[in-house]
Amino acid sequence: MPQPQELKQHGKNLYWNGALNLVYGPERIEDNWWLQAGSCDYYIAEKSGGQHYWGFRDRLAKGWFIHGIFA
């Protein structure tokens, strides 16, 4: 995926071309915290058909994104 795609959120539910279920995470990654704040929590999500996705929550922007699709 060339650019992360923003997820829709309704309450506690996440959607990207259908509903997603978080199955693993969070795994927190903080980048150069001593220069500027940047922190994301990474997750693996699954759709009802079994496809898995790599997503993250940007803790500063408070947004959810899909970063990749597992083959």
Buried (B, 14 or more C-beta within 10 A) or exposed (E): EEEBBEBEEEEEEBEBEEBBEBEEBEEEEEEEEEEEEEEBBBBBBBBEEEBBBBBBBBBEEEEBBBBEEEE
